[in-house]
Amino acid sequence: MDTSLIIENTKTFVQQKLQGAEGGHDWFHTQRVYNNALLIARGETCDLTVVQLGALLHDVADSKFYEGDETVGPKLAWEFLESQHVPEAIIMQVVNIIENISFKGGNFEKHFHSAELAIVQDADRLDAIGAIGIARTFNYGGFINRPLYDPAIAPNLHMTKEEYKKSNSPTLNHFYEKLLLLKDKMNTATGKHIAQERHAFMETFLAQFYAEWEGEK
């Protein structure tokens, strides 16, 4: 198996699939997650090929853009990797990453764990917080026409997976329903370290947001 060629072919495949995608879930998001995953993997014992392929294919067909269908991404990934003659054992590990990486409200039991999933999940979560996480959150909120903020609508911290998928609450609520929770859900030492600073930046942003909202600054 020519790993370098497969990685390059995967990059090309994902770029093509994500042409015209919403700005928070486009090729550049995938590229950042890929780079984050490589960084985290340096400090972990893992199968680097699985990490690379998992990071590149983790959002090739995000279910939120396919009417909630969570089977599209794994199917596309399986068919593509099969066409590249990747061994089935590796394909299965990559598909397991795609199927288990998402936050989905955080209130559900996971049945799959691996070092490679932990790395790619941390890499993806890091892109959901900090300055880029803020930008992605408001970009997606605008994409689906969510209000910025409504003081009368409180964040819901106990949503089921299905409620989380269908939620249309104000964009600012997403900080409390997901983004501010991610720091304590990191799996790796590197992920935890990087998350600290990005989390603090979001707290600073929120303090400024509320001050401006109330006309205090």
C-alpha positions in Angstrom: 0.0 0.0 0.0 1.5 3.4 -1.1 0.4 5.4 1.9 1.7 8.7 0.6 -0.2 8.4 -2.7 -3.4 7.4 -0.8 -3.1 10.4 1.5 -2.7 12.7 -1.5 -5.6 11.1 -3.4 -7.7 11.4 -0.3 -7.0 15.1 0.0 -8.0 15.6 -3.6 -11.2 13.5 -3.1 -12.2 15.6 -0.1 -11.5 18.9 -1.7 -13.7 17.9 -4.6 -16.5 16.7 -2.3 -16.4 19.9 -0.3 -16.4 22.4 -3.1 -19.0 25.1 -2.2 -19.5 23.8 1.3 -20.6 26.1 4.2 -17.5 28.0 5.4 -17.3 26.3 8.8 -17.3 22.8 7.3 -15.3 23.2 4.1 -11.9 21.9 2.9 -10.1 24.5 5.1 -11.8 23.1 8.2 -10.7 19.6 7.2 -7.1 20.9 6.5 -6.9 22.5 9.9 -8.2 19.3 11.6 -5.6 17.3 9.7 -2.8 19.5 10.8 -4.1 19.5 14.4 -4.2 15.7 14.3 -0.6 15.4 13.0 0.5 17.7 15.9 -1.4 15.7 18.5 -0.2 12.4 17.1 3.4 13.2 17.8 2.8 12.7 21.5 0.6 9.6 21.2 1.1 5.9 20.3 -1.1 5.4 17.3 -1.5 4.2 13.7 -0.6 7.4 11.9 -2.2 6.3 8.6 -5.6 5.8 10.3 -5.2 9.2 12.0 -4.5 10.9 8.7 -7.3 9.2 6.8 -9.8 9.7 9.7 -9.0 13.4 9.9 -9.3 13.9 6.1 -12.5 12.0 5.8 -14.2 12.9 9.1 -16.5 15.6 7.6 -16.6 14.5 4.0 -20.4 14.4 4.3 -21.6 16.0 7.5 -25.0 14.7 8.4 -26.3 18.2 9.1 -26.1 18.9 5.4 -27.7 15.6 4.4 -31.0 16.0 6.3 -29.5 14.3 9.4 -28.5 11.1 7.5 -25.4 9.8 9.4 -24.8 7.0 6.9 -23.7 9.1 4.0 -20.2 10.0 5.3 -19.2 6.5 6.3 -20.5 5.1 3.0 -18.6 7.6 0.9 -15.4 7.0 2.9 -15.7 3.3 2.7 -16.3 3.3 -1.1 -13.4 5.8 -1.7 -10.9 3.9 0.4 -11.9 0.6 -1.1 -11.3 2.1 -4.6 -7.8 3.0 -3.3 -7.2 -0.7 -2.3 -6.9 0.2 1.4 -7.0 -2.9 3.6 -10.5 -3.5 5.1 -9.1 -3.4 8.6 -7.9 0.2 8.1 -11.2 1.2 6.4 -13.1 -0.1 9.4 -11.1 1.9 11.8 -11.5 5.1 9.7 -15.3 4.5 9.4 -15.5 4.0 13.2 -13.8 7.4 13.6 -16.3 9.1 11.3 -19.3 7.5 13.1 -18.1 8.4 16.6 -16.3 11.7 16.3 -19.3 14.1 16.6 -20.3 15.8 19.9 -24.1 15.3 19.2 -25.0 17.0 22.5 -22.6 15.0 24.5 -25.5 13.1 26.3 -25.2 9.7 24.8 -23.2 6.5 25.4 -20.2 5.8 23.1 -19.5 2.2 22.1 -16.2 2.6 20.2 -12.9 3.9 21.6 -9.4 4.0 20.0 -6.2 6.1 20.3 -6.8 7.2 16.7 -10.4 8.4 17.4 -9.2 10.2 20.5 -6.6 12.1 18.4 -8.9 13.0 15.5 -11.7 13.9 17.9 -9.4 16.3 19.8 -8.2 17.8 16.5 -11.8 18.4 15.4 -12.8 19.9 18.8 -9.9 22.3 18.8 -11.2 23.7 15.5 -14.6 24.3 17.3 -13.1 26.5 20.0 -11.0 29.7 20.2 -11.0 32.4 17.5 -11.7 30.0 14.6 -14.4 28.3 16.7 -16.2 31.6 17.3 -16.0 32.5 13.6 -17.3 29.0 12.5 -20.1 29.2 15.0 -21.4 32.5 13.8 -20.9 31.6 10.1 -23.0 28.5 10.5 -25.6 30.4 12.6 -25.9 32.9 9.7 -26.0 30.1 7.2 -29.2 28.7 8.8 -30.5 32.1 9.8 -30.3 31.7 13.6 -30.6 34.8 15.7 -27.3 36.0 17.3 -28.7 36.0 20.8 -32.0 36.1 22.7 -31.8 36.7 26.4 -35.3 35.1 26.8 -34.1 31.7 25.4 -31.8 29.9 27.9 -29.2 27.3 26.7 -30.4 23.7 27.0 -27.7 21.5 28.5 -29.6 18.3 28.6 -30.6 17.7 25.0 -30.8 14.3 23.6 -28.8 13.5 20.4 -31.9 14.1 18.3 -32.8 17.3 20.1 -29.3 18.6 19.6 -29.4 17.8 15.9 -32.7 19.7 15.4 -32.0 22.6 17.7 -32.5 26.1 16.3 -31.6 28.1 19.4 -29.6 31.4 19.1 -26.0 31.1 18.1 -24.7 32.4 21.4 -26.4 29.4 23.2 -24.1 27.1 21.3 -21.2 28.3 23.4 -22.9 26.9 26.5 -24.4 23.8 24.8 -21.1 22.7 23.2 -18.1 25.0 22.8 -17.4 25.8 26.5 -17.8 22.1 27.4 -15.1 20.8 25.0 -12.1 21.8 27.1 -13.0 19.2 29.7 -13.8 16.6 27.1 -10.4 16.5 25.4 -8.7 13.1 25.3 -5.0 13.8 24.9 -2.4 15.8 26.8 -1.7 18.0 23.7 -5.4 18.6 23.1 -6.0 19.6 26.7 -3.1 22.0 26.7 -4.1 23.8 23.5 -7.7 23.9 24.6 -6.9 25.9 27.7 -5.9 29.0 25.8 -8.7 28.7 23.2 -11.3 28.3 26.0 -10.0 31.4 27.8 -10.3 33.4 24.6 -13.9 32.4 24.2 -14.6 33.5 27.8 -13.1 36.9 27.0 -15.2 37.2 23.9 -18.4 36.4 25.7 -17.7 38.9 28.4 -17.1 41.6 25.8 -20.2 40.5 23.9 -22.5 40.9 26.9 -20.9 44.2 27.8 -21.6 45.6 24.3 -25.1 44.1 24.3 -26.0 45.9 27.5 -24.3 49.1 26.2 -21.6 49.0 28.9 -18.7 49.4 26.4 
